[in-house]
Amino acid sequence: MASLMENLIDVLNKESAEYDGLLELSEKKTSIIVSRNLEDLQKITDEEQEMVGRINRLEKKRVEITADIANVLNKDVTTLKLTNLIDMSSARPADVAALTDVHNRLQAAVRRLQRANEQNRELLTDAMDMVEFEMNLVQALNAAPETANYNRGAYSAGDTMGVSGGGFDARQ
């Protein structure tokens, strides 16, 4: 049981370090979004994907270790939480201290990561709204009203007001 607890603490410490790294990337991403640097945004997103893959592998390992601990303790793995393990480990103060520390670090990192991701989501939404506004503005400029000129056959011969026919002319 002691080695299982040590393995669990080790995996949780590694997972906590990965979440801290992911938080750091999310904070960098905020400034990249503000500066509208798409190339750097792609790079940082790729780095995040790699970290998420490592976190997923650590999470699988944590689930396996927790299942082993549940078997040893004859507990249901679905109801066994980290806080329960802390309470059950009262005979081993070193394990209690280590589990409590890593539990608190993980909770804090996840809360900060959620806040950073929410901020980034809002910034991206605002950026997309601005792009949509600019595109609508350009489309509105290209769709200027026509004059009400008609030819002899009662067909509209009106010109578009305010817009030249071909857009930008480099020869002018």
Backbone bond lengths (Angstrom), bond angles and torsions (degrees), N, CA, C in turn:
res aa  C-N    CA-C-N  psi(-1)  N-CA   C-N-CA  omega(-1)  CA-C   N-CA-C  phi
1 M - - - 1.449 - - 1.538 111.04 -
2 A 1.333 116.01 -38.53 1.466 119.65 -178.21 1.525 110.96 -61.86
3 S 1.340 117.01 -41.66 1.467 118.75 -179.36 1.527 111.17 -69.43
4 L 1.338 117.14 -32.01 1.464 119.66 175.88 1.527 110.76 -64.50
5 M 1.324 116.38 -41.19 1.463 120.40 178.70 1.534 110.21 -65.48
6 E 1.321 116.57 -41.03 1.461 120.14 177.93 1.518 110.69 -63.05
7 N 1.338 116.40 -41.69 1.468 120.31 177.36 1.529 111.00 -62.92
8 L 1.334 116.24 -41.68 1.457 120.79 179.37 1.531 110.41 -63.28
9 I 1.319 116.06 -45.66 1.469 120.17 179.21 1.523 110.46 -61.97
10 D 1.320 117.12 -41.49 1.462 121.18 178.95 1.534 111.31 -62.05
11 V 1.333 116.60 -46.80 1.466 120.82 -179.98 1.526 110.33 -64.13
12 L 1.322 117.36 -42.12 1.463 120.21 179.73 1.529 111.63 -65.47
13 N 1.331 117.33 -37.00 1.467 120.18 176.18 1.529 111.17 -64.02
14 K 1.327 116.26 -42.10 1.467 120.11 177.62 1.529 110.63 -64.45
15 E 1.329 115.42 -41.19 1.461 120.14 179.49 1.535 110.50 -64.36
16 S 1.322 116.34 -40.74 1.461 121.06 177.66 1.529 110.92 -61.67
17 A 1.332 116.71 -42.07 1.470 120.78 178.41 1.533 110.75 -63.25
18 E 1.317 117.51 -39.84 1.469 121.18 178.41 1.530 110.93 -65.52
19 Y 1.337 116.81 -41.13 1.464 119.59 177.57 1.524 111.21 -64.66
20 D 1.329 116.84 -37.35 1.467 119.83 176.14 1.523 110.59 -62.54
21 G 1.337 116.65 -41.11 1.465 120.59 177.17 1.520 111.69 -65.29
22 L 1.332 116.26 -39.22 1.460 120.78 178.37 1.526 110.65 -65.46
23 L 1.326 116.43 -37.77 1.457 120.78 176.69 1.527 110.53 -63.65
24 E 1.317 116.67 -42.34 1.464 121.31 178.38 1.528 110.70 -60.23
25 L 1.333 116.26 -43.02 1.469 119.86 178.13 1.526 111.32 -65.10
26 S 1.322 116.80 -39.12 1.465 119.81 179.88 1.518 111.04 -64.99
27 E 1.330 116.44 -36.15 1.460 119.39 177.79 1.531 110.87 -69.92
28 K 1.339 117.30 -36.47 1.471 119.91 174.89 1.527 109.89 -65.58
29 K 1.318 115.30 -37.75 1.461 120.35 -178.27 1.525 110.76 -60.69
30 T 1.330 117.01 -34.63 1.459 120.68 -179.61 1.528 110.68 -58.01
31 S 1.333 116.69 -48.95 1.468 118.89 -179.33 1.530 111.31 -68.24
32 I 1.320 117.29 -31.71 1.470 120.57 177.98 1.527 110.64 -68.05
33 I 1.324 116.61 -39.34 1.467 120.53 178.09 1.528 109.80 -64.26
34 V 1.322 116.09 -43.91 1.465 120.38 -179.78 1.526 110.70 -62.01
35 S 1.345 116.79 -39.36 1.466 120.10 -179.45 1.529 112.55 -80.28
36 R 1.324 117.83 -6.65 1.474 124.51 178.76 1.520 113.17 58.41
37 N 1.333 115.58 40.36 1.457 121.14 179.45 1.529 108.37 -94.89
38 L 1.322 116.21 95.54 1.464 120.84 -174.14 1.522 112.91 -67.33
39 E 1.329 117.06 -33.39 1.462 120.33 -179.94 1.538 110.54 -64.86
40 D 1.328 116.52 -47.29 1.462 120.15 178.42 1.522 111.33 -67.45
41 L 1.334 116.87 -33.63 1.466 120.84 177.58 1.523 110.17 -62.82
42 Q 1.323 117.45 -40.66 1.468 121.32 177.67 1.527 110.63 -64.19
43 K 1.333 116.59 -43.38 1.468 120.32 -179.95 1.526 111.43 -62.06
44 I 1.318 115.95 -45.45 1.460 119.27 -177.32 1.531 110.82 -69.67
45 T 1.319 117.20 -32.52 1.464 120.87 175.92 1.521 110.53 -65.90
46 D 1.328 117.45 -39.17 1.465 120.96 176.18 1.522 110.94 -63.23
47 E 1.340 116.71 -42.33 1.465 120.53 177.77 1.527 110.89 -62.49
48 E 1.326 115.89 -39.88 1.466 119.89 178.25 1.522 111.16 -62.41
49 Q 1.321 116.79 -40.84 1.459 120.35 179.59 1.531 111.48 -62.33
50 E 1.328 116.08 -39.44 1.462 119.78 177.22 1.532 110.54 -63.14
51 M 1.331 116.20 -44.12 1.464 120.18 179.52 1.523 111.15 -64.08
52 V 1.310 117.09 -41.45 1.462 120.85 179.40 1.528 109.68 -62.74
53 G 1.319 117.38 -37.54 1.472 120.37 175.67 1.525 111.59 -61.98
54 R 1.338 116.90 -42.99 1.470 120.30 177.57 1.525 111.07 -64.85
55 I 1.322 116.36 -40.05 1.465 120.12 178.43 1.525 110.39 -63.62
56 N 1.319 117.17 -41.20 1.470 120.59 178.71 1.526 111.43 -62.55
57 R 1.339 117.22 -39.98 1.469 119.88 177.89 1.530 110.81 -65.75
58 L 1.322 116.68 -41.31 1.464 120.34 177.31 1.531 110.79 -65.41
59 E 1.302 116.30 -37.48 1.467 120.32 179.45 1.526 110.92 -64.74
60 K 1.332 117.08 -40.21 1.473 120.18 176.35 1.523 110.50 -61.63
61 K 1.320 115.60 -42.81 1.453 120.43 178.67 1.531 110.57 -63.02
62 R 1.335 116.57 -41.21 1.460 121.03 178.90 1.522 111.26 -62.77
63 V 1.324 116.66 -41.22 1.460 121.37 179.00 1.531 109.92 -63.30
64 E 1.333 117.06 -42.44 1.473 120.64 178.22 1.523 111.51 -61.78
65 I 1.319 116.81 -45.60 1.469 120.78 -179.57 1.526 110.12 -65.08
66 T 1.317 116.96 -40.83 1.462 120.61 178.88 1.526 110.63 -63.55
67 A 1.324 116.77 -38.78 1.467 120.31 176.89 1.528 110.45 -63.77
68 D 1.322 117.23 -40.67 1.471 120.81 177.54 1.533 110.71 -63.81
69 I 1.312 116.54 -42.50 1.474 120.43 178.67 1.525 109.78 -64.26
70 A 1.334 117.69 -41.01 1.469 121.35 178.39 1.526 110.66 -61.51
71 N 1.331 116.76 -39.22 1.467 120.33 177.90 1.523 111.22 -63.88
72 V 1.341 116.22 -44.39 1.463 120.36 -179.60 1.529 110.50 -64.03
73 L 1.316 117.22 -40.45 1.458 121.84 -178.27 1.529 112.88 -84.23
74 N 1.316 116.64 -6.04 1.458 123.16 -177.17 1.536 110.67 58.59
75 K 1.326 115.26 46.57 1.466 122.75 179.13 1.518 109.27 -116.23
76 D 1.327 115.16 161.06 1.465 120.68 175.58 1.520 108.79 -77.77
77 V 1.316 116.96 123.90 1.461 121.76 -176.13 1.532 111.95 -63.82
78 T 1.325 117.87 -28.66 1.464 120.32 -177.70 1.528 112.26 -73.38
79 T 1.329 116.80 -23.81 1.468 119.67 179.91 1.529 112.24 -101.78
80 L 1.326 117.31 -6.15 1.461 120.96 -178.60 1.525 110.00 -80.22
81 K 1.297 115.92 112.19 1.463 122.17 179.65 1.521 109.21 -109.95
82 L 1.336 115.52 166.02 1.457 120.82 179.90 1.532 110.89 -62.67
83 T 1.324 116.12 -37.82 1.468 119.05 178.70 1.528 111.02 -64.73
84 N 1.339 117.30 -35.11 1.479 120.63 176.00 1.521 110.33 -64.67
85 L 1.336 116.13 -41.89 1.470 120.05 179.00 1.527 110.82 -63.10
86 I 1.308 116.45 -38.01 1.467 120.13 178.41 1.528 109.50 -62.59
87 D 1.332 115.99 -44.54 1.470 119.98 179.23 1.526 111.75 -64.34
88 M 1.336 117.12 -39.42 1.472 121.29 -178.07 1.521 112.60 -73.21
89 S 1.317 117.31 -20.27 1.465 121.16 -175.72 1.526 112.67 -93.51
90 S 1.294 117.97 21.33 1.465 120.86 -175.38 1.526 112.74 -60.51
91 A 1.331 118.16 -22.79 1.469 121.23 178.39 1.526 111.24 -73.40
92 R 1.316 117.40 -18.06 1.467 121.99 -179.97 1.534 109.13 -118.21
93 P 1.321 116.95 88.41 1.473 120.46 -175.92 1.527 113.66 -59.34
94 A 1.313 117.95 -31.47 1.464 120.19 179.53 1.526 110.40 -65.15
95 D 1.335 116.61 -41.65 1.463 120.82 178.00 1.525 110.59 -66.29
96 V 1.331 116.02 -41.56 1.470 120.35 179.30 1.526 109.87 -59.98
97 A 1.330 117.01 -46.63 1.465 120.98 -179.26 1.527 110.96 -63.34
98 A 1.324 116.93 -44.74 1.467 120.65 -178.34 1.534 111.16 -66.64
99 L 1.329 116.76 -43.69 1.465 120.22 179.99 1.531 110.96 -66.53
100 T 1.326 116.90 -41.14 1.463 120.67 179.05 1.524 110.39 -63.12
101 D 1.334 116.35 -43.91 1.460 120.90 -179.42 1.525 111.09 -61.74
102 V 1.319 116.85 -49.87 1.467 119.68 -177.21 1.531 110.39 -68.45
103 H 1.321 117.30 -35.08 1.470 121.37 177.59 1.529 109.60 -61.19
104 N 1.326 117.23 -47.25 1.469 121.53 179.95 1.528 111.67 -64.84
105 R 1.343 116.99 -40.84 1.466 120.04 178.83 1.518 111.48 -64.47
106 L 1.340 116.62 -41.63 1.464 120.08 179.40 1.523 110.96 -64.67
107 Q 1.316 116.91 -44.38 1.462 119.78 179.69 1.528 110.99 -61.21
108 A 1.320 116.63 -45.11 1.470 120.51 -179.45 1.526 110.72 -63.66
109 A 1.326 117.02 -43.56 1.467 120.52 -179.20 1.523 111.15 -64.12
110 V 1.316 117.34 -41.54 1.460 120.49 -179.36 1.529 110.45 -66.75
111 R 1.329 117.82 -40.76 1.473 120.22 177.78 1.526 110.92 -62.91
112 R 1.335 117.28 -44.97 1.470 120.16 179.50 1.529 110.49 -65.28
113 L 1.324 116.90 -38.04 1.464 121.06 178.90 1.530 110.76 -65.08
114 Q 1.315 116.83 -40.21 1.465 120.00 177.40 1.523 111.07 -62.13
115 R 1.341 117.27 -42.44 1.464 120.54 178.62 1.532 110.85 -63.81
116 A 1.329 116.73 -44.60 1.471 120.32 -179.75 1.526 110.79 -63.83
117 N 1.329 117.17 -41.49 1.464 120.42 179.65 1.524 111.22 -66.87
118 E 1.323 117.58 -37.30 1.462 120.62 177.55 1.533 110.32 -65.05
119 Q 1.326 116.22 -41.98 1.466 120.39 178.07 1.533 110.20 -62.88
120 N 1.328 117.18 -44.64 1.462 120.70 178.92 1.527 111.27 -63.57
121 R 1.325 116.67 -38.43 1.459 120.76 178.66 1.537 109.77 -62.25
122 E 1.329 116.62 -44.07 1.458 120.33 179.16 1.532 111.41 -64.69
123 L 1.324 116.75 -40.93 1.462 119.79 178.30 1.528 111.26 -63.26
124 L 1.334 116.74 -42.73 1.465 120.55 178.84 1.528 111.21 -65.45
125 T 1.329 116.84 -39.09 1.464 120.25 177.68 1.522 110.31 -63.40
126 D 1.335 116.76 -43.81 1.463 120.43 177.55 1.526 111.43 -62.11
127 A 1.337 116.67 -41.60 1.463 120.61 178.99 1.527 110.66 -63.53
128 M 1.325 116.86 -41.60 1.470 119.95 179.02 1.536 110.63 -66.44
129 D 1.325 116.68 -38.70 1.470 119.72 176.98 1.524 110.83 -62.29
130 M 1.329 116.71 -39.65 1.460 120.59 179.87 1.529 110.66 -66.58
131 V 1.324 117.17 -41.79 1.469 120.74 177.89 1.531 109.88 -62.53
132 E 1.334 116.64 -42.98 1.461 120.29 179.26 1.539 110.76 -63.09
133 F 1.338 116.59 -41.12 1.465 120.76 177.32 1.526 110.65 -60.89
134 E 1.333 116.84 -46.44 1.459 120.98 -179.49 1.520 111.47 -63.19
135 M 1.326 117.21 -39.30 1.474 120.17 178.88 1.529 110.12 -67.06
136 N 1.312 117.38 -40.81 1.470 120.04 177.39 1.526 111.04 -63.57
137 L 1.316 116.58 -37.16 1.455 121.25 178.22 1.530 110.70 -63.97
138 V 1.321 116.73 -45.09 1.470 120.91 178.80 1.530 110.27 -63.86
139 Q 1.329 116.84 -41.77 1.462 119.34 179.04 1.527 111.04 -65.13
140 A 1.317 116.91 -37.17 1.467 120.27 179.64 1.527 110.78 -66.65
141 L 1.325 116.75 -36.97 1.459 119.62 178.04 1.522 111.19 -65.68
142 N 1.309 116.92 -35.78 1.460 121.15 -179.95 1.521 112.56 -77.56
143 A 1.307 118.12 -14.64 1.462 121.58 -178.55 1.522 111.14 -109.21
144 A 1.315 117.15 43.51 1.466 121.63 179.66 1.528 109.53 -65.56
145 P 1.331 118.02 153.83 1.482 120.39 -176.82 1.531 111.88 -70.12
146 E 1.317 113.83 156.01 1.467 120.39 178.07 1.521 109.61 -92.15
147 T 1.313 115.58 155.07 1.462 119.95 173.94 1.526 108.39 -77.99
148 A 1.296 116.90 158.66 1.466 120.98 -175.81 1.530 110.36 -95.50
149 N 1.311 116.81 60.84 1.467 121.66 177.26 1.517 108.70 -101.95
150 Y 1.336 115.17 133.75 1.456 120.23 179.46 1.518 109.20 -123.16
151 N 1.339 116.03 148.62 1.460 119.49 176.98 1.531 109.64 -93.25
152 R 1.355 117.00 -174.43 1.471 121.31 -176.36 1.516 113.28 -60.98
153 G 1.284 117.71 -30.50 1.471 120.41 -177.97 1.517 112.09 -86.95
154 A 1.292 118.81 10.88 1.469 125.39 179.36 1.522 111.97 67.88
155 Y 1.330 115.52 26.20 1.448 119.60 174.18 1.522 108.86 -96.75
156 S 1.312 115.30 147.68 1.457 119.03 -179.45 1.522 109.60 -68.97
157 A 1.300 115.63 129.10 1.456 121.41 177.22 1.519 108.50 -120.58
158 G 1.331 115.81 20.91 1.458 121.21 -174.93 1.510 112.47 -69.82
159 D 1.295 114.35 145.11 1.463 121.33 175.77 1.513 108.45 -95.11
160 T 1.325 115.24 155.15 1.455 119.81 175.81 1.503 108.69 -78.21
161 M 1.319 116.22 133.11 1.453 120.50 -177.01 1.523 110.38 -82.11
162 G 1.314 116.60 135.10 1.452 121.62 171.45 1.504 116.67 77.57
163 V 1.306 118.62 -1.45 1.460 120.55 -177.90 1.513 108.45 -127.49
164 S 1.309 117.04 128.88 1.455 119.83 175.02 1.517 107.95 -81.05
165 G 1.298 116.07 157.67 1.453 120.63 -173.46 1.513 116.58 -60.52
166 G 1.330 119.64 -40.82 1.446 119.04 -169.84 1.512 117.61 -111.04
167 G 1.296 119.05 7.26 1.462 119.36 -179.42 1.509 111.24 84.56
168 F 1.285 118.84 -138.03 1.455 124.36 -175.60 1.536 111.08 -77.97
169 D 1.321 115.20 131.41 1.452 120.22 178.09 1.512 107.63 -117.10
170 A 1.308 117.85 112.52 1.451 123.05 -175.73 1.531 111.99 -72.09
171 R 1.315 118.71 -18.73 1.465 121.96 -178.63 1.524 112.54 -74.72
172 Q 1.291 119.39 -20.29 1.460 121.67 -176.40 1.490 112.75 -74.10
